[in-house]
């Protein structure tokens, strides 16, 4: 489905009549639509199952809990593909949280206590010197680095080194659990794409999402380049 915005200048994002419309740092562009093969990968099946399970769980929640998710969604604006501010429903927001927690073996305890998203900063990803792992380094106060918190880490496939911006897809590389005594930096994770290639040949991006146990909120994603 295409998103279309007509207000002075036309803005389109999505696919219409065999054409895909999008934009990058240089402006809007259009290309022929390519329909990818659906491989039903293990990860795709897991994501679909988790979202379906979230919808079932939603129906079993007490009304007060559902009201809490509705209130959080109403106070937490999102930005869609063409830059418009939108608001998810309580069900949509719950499904986002529940599916993520389910896929990573975590238990969702309730709606967030505050509107908006938790903060995430001062994170880097670096090649460790081994062919099959990389390091995540962090400094300063990290809201996720506490008892019940966690940091999800994903990494892109190796890309052409001329690519400077990347939004996905990413592959899961692991989860760093917080603790009452904060875990130390750096933490080593297994590289999921085989042997790591030199950063002089390719460019890769690492995506972080944290969970703050004090406010029960996820962070916005933070994407950084994998460094040598």
C-alpha positions as CSV (number, residue, x, y, z in Angstrom):
1,X,0.0,0.0,0.0
2,X,1.3,3.4,-0.9
3,X,1.4,6.4,1.4
4,X,0.5,9.6,-0.5
5,X,0.7,13.2,0.8
6,X,-0.6,16.1,-1.3
7,X,0.1,19.5,0.3
8,X,1.7,21.9,-2.1
9,X,4.1,19.3,-3.4
10,X,3.3,15.6,-4.0
11,X,5.1,13.1,-1.8
12,X,4.6,9.3,-2.3
13,X,6.1,6.3,-0.6
14,X,5.2,2.7,-1.4
15,X,4.1,0.9,-4.5
16,X,1.3,1.8,-7.0
17,X,0.7,0.2,-10.4
18,X,4.0,-1.6,-10.6
19,X,6.1,1.4,-9.5
20,X,7.7,1.9,-6.1
21,X,8.1,5.4,-4.8
22,X,10.6,6.4,-2.1
23,X,13.1,9.1,-1.1
24,X,16.6,9.4,0.1
25,X,18.9,12.2,1.1
26,X,18.8,13.6,-2.5
27,X,15.0,13.6,-2.7
28,X,12.1,11.4,-3.9
29,X,12.6,8.7,-6.6
30,X,10.6,6.0,-8.4
31,X,11.6,2.6,-9.7
32,X,10.0,-0.5,-11.1
33,X,8.5,-2.6,-8.3
34,X,10.2,-5.9,-7.7
35,X,8.3,-8.6,-6.0
36,X,10.7,-10.6,-3.8
37,X,10.4,-14.3,-3.3
38,X,9.0,-15.2,0.2
39,X,11.4,-17.7,1.5
40,X,9.5,-18.2,4.8
41,X,12.8,-18.1,6.7
42,X,13.0,-19.2,10.3
43,X,13.1,-15.6,11.4
44,X,10.1,-14.6,9.3
45,X,8.0,-17.4,10.7
46,X,9.0,-16.5,14.2
47,X,8.1,-12.9,13.7
48,X,4.7,-13.7,12.2
49,X,4.0,-16.2,15.0
50,X,4.9,-13.7,17.7
51,X,2.6,-11.0,16.3
52,X,-0.2,-13.5,16.0
53,X,0.3,-14.6,19.5
54,X,0.3,-11.0,20.7
55,X,-3.2,-10.4,19.3
56,X,-4.5,-13.5,21.1
57,X,-2.9,-12.4,24.4
58,X,-4.4,-8.9,24.0
59,X,-7.9,-10.4,24.3
60,X,-7.1,-12.0,27.6
61,X,-5.8,-8.8,29.3
62,X,-7.7,-6.9,31.9
63,X,-9.4,-3.8,30.7
64,X,-7.2,-1.7,33.0
65,X,-4.0,-3.1,31.4
66,X,-5.4,-2.5,27.9
67,X,-6.2,1.1,28.9
68,X,-2.6,1.5,30.0
69,X,-1.4,0.5,26.6
70,X,-3.9,2.8,24.9
71,X,-2.7,5.7,27.1
72,X,0.9,4.9,26.3
73,X,0.2,4.7,22.6
74,X,-1.7,8.0,22.7
75,X,1.3,9.7,24.3
76,X,4.0,8.2,22.1
77,X,3.9,9.6,18.6
78,X,5.6,7.7,15.7
79,X,6.9,8.9,12.4
80,X,5.8,7.0,9.2
81,X,7.6,6.5,5.9
82,X,6.9,10.0,4.6
83,X,7.7,11.8,7.8
84,X,4.1,12.3,9.1
85,X,3.5,11.9,12.8
86,X,1.1,9.1,13.6
87,X,-0.3,7.3,16.7
88,X,-0.5,3.6,17.0
89,X,-3.4,1.9,18.7
90,X,-2.9,0.3,22.1
91,X,-3.1,-3.1,20.4
92,X,-0.5,-2.2,17.9
93,X,1.9,-0.9,20.6
94,X,1.3,-4.0,22.8
95,X,1.9,-6.3,19.8
96,X,5.2,-4.5,19.1
97,X,6.4,-5.0,22.6
98,X,5.0,-8.5,23.1
99,X,6.3,-9.9,19.8
100,X,9.8,-8.5,20.5
101,X,9.9,-9.9,24.1
102,X,8.5,-13.3,23.0
103,X,11.1,-13.7,20.2
104,X,14.0,-12.9,22.6
105,X,12.8,-15.0,25.6
106,X,11.7,-12.1,27.8
107,X,8.5,-11.7,29.8
108,X,6.5,-8.5,29.3
109,X,5.4,-7.2,32.7
110,X,3.0,-4.4,31.8
111,X,2.5,-1.2,29.9
112,X,5.2,1.5,30.1
113,X,5.0,3.8,33.1
114,X,5.8,7.0,31.1
115,X,5.0,8.2,27.6
116,X,7.7,8.4,24.9
117,X,10.7,6.2,24.5
118,X,13.7,5.5,26.7
119,X,17.1,6.9,25.7
120,X,20.0,5.1,24.1
121,X,23.4,6.6,23.4
122,X,27.2,6.2,23.7
123,X,27.3,2.8,21.9
124,X,29.8,1.5,19.4
125,X,30.4,-1.8,17.6
126,X,33.9,-2.8,16.8
127,X,35.6,-5.8,15.1
128,X,37.3,-7.8,17.9
129,X,40.2,-9.2,16.0
130,X,38.5,-12.6,15.7
131,X,36.8,-13.8,12.5
132,X,33.6,-14.8,14.1
133,X,32.7,-12.2,16.7
134,X,32.6,-8.5,17.4
135,X,32.4,-6.2,20.4
136,X,29.8,-3.8,21.7
137,X,31.2,-1.0,23.7
138,X,29.3,1.5,25.9
139,X,30.0,4.3,28.3
140,X,28.2,6.5,30.7
141,X,24.8,5.7,32.3
142,X,22.9,3.1,30.3
143,X,19.2,2.8,31.3
144,X,19.1,-0.8,29.9
145,X,22.1,-1.8,32.0
146,X,20.2,-2.7,35.2
147,X,18.4,-5.6,36.7
148,X,15.6,-6.6,34.2
149,X,17.0,-4.5,31.4
150,X,18.6,-5.7,28.2
151,X,20.1,-4.5,24.9
152,X,19.2,-6.2,21.6
153,X,21.9,-6.2,19.0
154,X,21.4,-6.8,15.2
155,X,23.8,-6.4,12.3
156,X,23.3,-5.9,8.6
157,X,24.8,-8.2,5.9
158,X,28.1,-7.0,4.4
159,X,27.3,-4.0,2.1
160,X,29.1,-2.0,-0.5
161,X,31.4,0.4,1.2
162,X,29.9,3.3,-0.6
163,X,26.6,2.9,1.3
164,X,26.3,5.5,4.1
165,X,22.7,4.9,5.3
166,X,20.9,1.7,6.0
167,X,17.6,0.9,7.6
168,X,17.4,-2.9,7.2
169,X,17.0,-5.7,7.1
170,X,19.2,-6.8,10.0
171,X,20.0,-10.2,11.5
172,X,19.9,-10.9,15.2
173,X,23.4,-11.0,16.8
174,X,22.4,-11.4,20.4
175,X,21.2,-9.8,23.6
176,X,23.2,-8.2,26.4
177,X,21.4,-8.6,29.7
178,X,21.6,-5.8,32.3
179,X,22.2,-6.6,35.9
180,X,21.9,-5.1,39.4
181,X,25.6,-4.6,39.2
182,X,25.9,-3.2,35.7
183,X,27.8,-5.4,33.2
184,X,31.1,-4.1,32.0
185,X,32.1,-2.8,28.6
186,X,32.9,-4.2,26.0
187,X,30.7,-7.2,25.5
188,X,31.5,-9.8,22.8
189,X,28.8,-11.2,20.5
190,X,28.9,-13.8,17.8
191,X,29.0,-12.5,14.2
192,X,26.0,-14.1,12.4
193,X,27.2,-13.9,8.8
194,X,30.2,-16.2,8.8
195,X,33.7,-14.7,8.8
196,X,33.9,-11.0,9.3
197,X,35.2,-9.1,6.3
198,X,37.6,-6.1,6.6
199,X,35.9,-2.8,6.9
200,X,38.2,-1.6,4.0
201,X,36.2,-3.9,1.7
202,X,32.7,-3.7,3.0
203,X,30.5,-1.6,5.3
204,X,28.1,-3.0,7.9
205,X,25.7,-1.4,10.3
206,X,24.7,-2.5,13.8
207,X,21.2,-1.8,15.2
208,X,20.6,-1.4,18.9
209,X,17.3,-1.4,20.9
210,X,17.3,-1.2,24.6
211,X,14.8,-1.8,27.4
212,X,14.7,0.3,30.5
213,X,13.3,-1.7,33.4
214,X,12.7,1.4,35.5
215,X,10.1,2.8,33.1
216,X,9.2,-0.4,31.2
217,X,10.0,1.3,27.9
218,X,11.9,0.4,24.8
219,X,14.3,2.8,23.2
220,X,14.2,4.1,19.7
221,X,16.6,2.1,17.5
222,X,20.1,3.4,17.3
223,X,22.1,2.4,14.1
224,X,25.9,2.7,14.0
225,X,28.6,1.5,11.6
226,X,30.7,-1.5,12.5
227,X,34.2,-0.1,13.1
228,X,37.6,-1.7,12.6
